[in-house]
C-alpha cells in the first residue's frame, strides 16, 4: 500500500501557482513523450523480439503508474 499522508507541517503550505503550472506542463510533456514512443512495442512485435517486448511493457506499466501518481498529486495540490 502506498503511503499517502503528507508531512503535517507541509499540509498547510500553499504552492505558488507558477510552480503548479510548471508541474502540470512537465506532466503534459511526459504524457506526450509516452504517446510518441508507443509504437516501439509494435516494432518489437513485428520483429518477434518477445523478451524485449515484455521488458518494454513492464517498463511502460511502471512509467504509467508513476505518471498517474504524479497526476493525482497535481490534483491534490491544485485543490488546496
Secondary structure, DSSP 8 states (H G I E B T S, - for coil): -------HHHHT----HHHHHHHHHHHHHHHHHHHHTTTHHHHHHHTT-HHHHHHHHHHHHHHHHHHHHHHHHHHHHHH-
